[in-house]
């Protein structure tokens, strides 16, 4: 049945998005611990956007009378180096972009134009994320560890002045 094909693709996307949420939260925790406030907040913000993707996908699955499979696709990469984090994030977003483009085409052929449109919308958002991660990688390459040091110094200033809520 055509509907089952869409449900399967949508559930695979849910699984990928859940993995991204877990991975980006892991990166958020470590960047925050290291004082890299800008990177920490970027990973947190994008993790929240990825959670919203899970909700959008789940709503579509339920509309199609399927069940939402809440199983992360992959294992978390335990990376604590900011450059490696950004490289991993770029790799993940590029994979999602490729998958969602292909799945949009598959849904269009079924035809399931609503799922196709959802995947196309997700591509646009994932491209923005990939661009943000790529920009941060470029900054890190251009400015080196000084780029990270500035983030850490800024956080230390906030802690010392009591502006961090603590």
HUSULZI-V301558 format. One record per residue. N is the residue number from 0. RES is the residue in one letter. SS is DSSP state (alpha for helix, beta for strand, coil for the rest). PSI is psi in whole degrees, 0 to 359 (none if undefined). BURIAL is 1 if it has 24 or more other ideal C-beta (glycine too) atoms within 12 Angstrom, else 0. Layout:
N RES SS PSI BURIAL
N RES SS PSI BURIAL
//
This chain:
0 X coil 141 0
1 X alpha 320 0
2 X alpha 321 0
3 X alpha 325 0
4 X alpha 314 0
5 X alpha 316 1
6 X alpha 318 1
7 X alpha 314 1
8 X alpha 316 1
9 X alpha 319 1
10 X alpha 325 1
11 X alpha 321 1
12 X alpha 319 1
13 X alpha 314 1
14 X alpha 318 1
15 X alpha 318 1
16 X alpha 320 1
17 X alpha 320 1
18 X alpha 318 1
19 X alpha 318 1
20 X alpha 310 1
21 X alpha 316 1
22 X alpha 314 1
23 X alpha 328 1
24 X alpha 321 1
25 X alpha 314 1
26 X alpha 319 1
27 X alpha 310 1
28 X alpha 314 0
29 X alpha 321 1
30 X alpha 320 1
31 X alpha 316 1
32 X alpha 325 0
33 X alpha 354 1
34 X coil 12 1
35 X coil 77 1
36 X alpha 315 1
37 X alpha 313 1
38 X alpha 318 1
39 X alpha 312 1
40 X alpha 326 0
41 X alpha 314 1
42 X alpha 320 1
43 X alpha 312 1
44 X alpha 317 0
45 X alpha 326 1
46 X alpha 320 1
47 X alpha 319 0
48 X alpha 319 1
49 X alpha 324 1
50 X alpha 321 0
51 X alpha 327 0
52 X alpha 319 1
53 X alpha 317 1
54 X alpha 316 0
55 X alpha 315 1
56 X alpha 318 1
57 X alpha 318 1
58 X alpha 319 0
59 X alpha 317 1
60 X alpha 314 1
61 X alpha 322 0
62 X alpha 322 0
63 X coil 5 1
64 X coil 29 0
65 X coil 181 1
66 X coil 143 0
67 X coil 124 1
68 X coil 108 0
69 X coil 65 0
70 X coil 113 0
71 X coil 143 0
72 X coil 316 1
73 X coil 178 0
74 X coil 154 0
75 X coil 135 0
76 X coil 117 0
77 X coil 79 0
78 X coil 132 1
79 X coil 354 0
80 X coil 124 0
81 X alpha 320 1
82 X alpha 315 1
83 X alpha 325 0
84 X alpha 312 1
85 X alpha 321 1
86 X alpha 317 1
87 X alpha 317 1
88 X alpha 318 1
89 X alpha 317 1
90 X alpha 316 1
91 X alpha 315 1
92 X alpha 319 1
93 X alpha 319 0
94 X alpha 318 1
95 X alpha 317 1
96 X alpha 313 1
97 X alpha 312 0
98 X alpha 312 1
99 X alpha 324 1
100 X alpha 314 1
101 X alpha 318 0
102 X alpha 328 1
103 X alpha 318 1
104 X alpha 318 0
105 X alpha 317 1
106 X alpha 325 1
107 X alpha 329 0
108 X alpha 343 0
109 X alpha 310 1
110 X coil 138 0
111 X coil 81 1
112 X alpha 332 0
113 X alpha 317 1
114 X alpha 323 1
115 X alpha 312 1
116 X alpha 322 0
117 X alpha 313 1
118 X alpha 321 1
119 X alpha 320 0
120 X alpha 320 0
121 X alpha 325 1
122 X alpha 313 1
123 X alpha 318 0
124 X alpha 317 1
125 X alpha 327 1
126 X alpha 322 0
127 X alpha 316 0
128 X alpha 314 1
129 X alpha 319 1
130 X alpha 320 0
131 X alpha 315 1
132 X alpha 319 1
133 X alpha 320 0
134 X alpha 317 0
135 X alpha 322 1
136 X alpha 317 1
137 X alpha 317 0
138 X alpha 318 1
139 X alpha 319 1
140 X alpha 319 0
141 X alpha 315 0
142 X alpha 350 0
143 X coil 205 0
144 X alpha 343 0
145 X alpha 326 0
146 X alpha 316 1
147 X alpha 322 1
148 X alpha 320 0
149 X alpha 322 0
150 X alpha 319 1
151 X alpha 319 1
152 X alpha 317 0
153 X alpha 318 0
154 X alpha 319 1
155 X alpha 322 0
156 X alpha 317 0
157 X alpha 318 0
158 X alpha 315 0
159 X alpha 327 0
160 X alpha 354 0
161 X coil 13 0
162 X coil 359 0
163 X coil 7 0
164 X coil 0 0
165 X coil none 0
//
